[in-house]
Amino acid sequence: MAMKTRICDLFGIEVPVLLAGMGGASTPELAAAVSNAGGLGVLGAAGCGPKQLREWIQRTRALTDKPFGVDTLLPASVRRARDQQQAGEAPSPAEQVAPLQGFAQQFMDEFGLEAPDPESLKVTRDPDEPLPLSAEFFEAQMEVVIEEQVPVYVSGLGNPGPWMDRLKANGTKVGAVVGKVKHAVQVKSSGVDFIVAQGHDGGGHNSPIGTMALIPQVVDAVGDLPILGAGGIGDGRGVAAAFMLGAEGVWVGSAFLASDEAGIFDFQKQAIVDAEEDGTTISRAVTGKPARIIRSLWTDYWVREGKEPLTMPYQGMIASPVLAAANRAQRGDINPGFAGQGIGMVKAVRPAAEILREMVYSAEQALQRASNLHR
Ligand SMILES: Cc1cc2nc3c(=O)[nH]c(=O)nc-3n(C[C@H](O)[C@H](O)[C@H](O)COP(=O)(O)O)c2cc1C
């Protein structure tokens, strides 16, 4: 039995399974492994400055001759914050973050983290490039996506509408991740080729609507446009369920985090293997937007102390030094990372191609079982 849908024709791939763009984790090595195995690998380029993004795209091209995609963020809230600051209607970034810097330091002191040396942070940032996660940063990424004429582009947050004509002129297939029906309708009217409906179960930036309820409602709202289901899809049974709900493919994140190729630390892969189905929580403590994340001392601290995180991009300026210090100390109890509720199904770290092959095989079995019910 071959699992073929319009998604396979749209991208020129063998099976309708996409590696979700996961910032930092979906590296060229992981994306190429998924593309080489017959799915579509999508780079998680949200945090890549323009130079690194170009290097990632070129590295992916060296690792596979198959199609692949790039995912970045286009949050309207960040563009609005920039416009307000330029109009003098909002405090500067330094003024916004100042009240919570002491709080972050208090956390580091309590849990034995050494603050990173500011000099060591400087070398990791190219002074010619825009400040990470600023509006200028996101816009500079889009210039690289367009210049490099990538096969597929996906906006993980926000609407790619302003870039649509230039992307389409290159033949790039364009998609957007949504967590609400109204956002699906908005991106459809901008001319996207496909939509990812990501439900509450999923890792990373999060929808208030459960995956099982979201997919059919997005499918109903956008008519003939192909939909990919996402959020909590951990094996072939989840893939089959997404098809039953009207999706024509899947966008899978967390199941690929515990892969040899994923660009996360070994202690984070171990945290995923160790976690159970209730190991995640929704928190704004990392980026300022609600995100599903493995529960940690950092997420708990905000709850315990009754502190409200800042909005994006300011919360990132508070969280980044703390999480960088946790990474250096290999503290999985402080920075286990984003992940979805499906991680209870992950039992080992494996090659990505094996994860994909097993997912496709078990989806075909599940679909067969479902068709046997119909007698
Ligand atoms: C570690 C991690 C990082 C993520 N980063 C991004 C991102 O940069 N851009 C994006 O569109 N979605 C991001 N997401 C969400 C995924 O693209 C995807 O929608 C989600 O992982 C699907 O749910 P699942 O994890 O249950 O498979 C991230 C998810 C995880 C787990």
The ligand as an ORCA input file, in Angstrom:
! r2SCAN-3c Opt
* xyz 0 1
  C      12.032     22.137     19.845
  C      10.944     22.771     19.015
  C      11.209     23.956     18.349
  C      10.226     24.518     17.542
  N      10.527     25.652     16.837
  C       9.670     26.067     15.886
  C      10.028     27.095     14.986
  O      11.130     27.651     15.054
  N       9.150     27.440     14.001
  C       7.936     26.811     13.888
  O       7.199     27.074     12.939
  N       7.533     25.888     14.775
  C       8.386     25.475     15.718
  N       8.021     24.443     16.533
  C       6.729     23.786     16.312
  C       6.870     22.711     15.222
  O       7.086     23.313     13.971
  C       5.646     21.808     15.114
  O       4.501     22.545     14.794
  C       5.409     20.987     16.370
  O       6.612     20.409     16.811
  C       4.387     19.891     16.097
  O       4.045     19.211     17.257
  P       4.852     17.908     17.802
  O       6.084     18.455     18.417
  O       3.936     17.316     18.782
  O       5.136     17.023     16.612
  C       8.956     23.899     17.408
  C       8.692     22.722     18.109
  C       9.663     22.153     18.900
  C       9.348     20.867     19.615
*
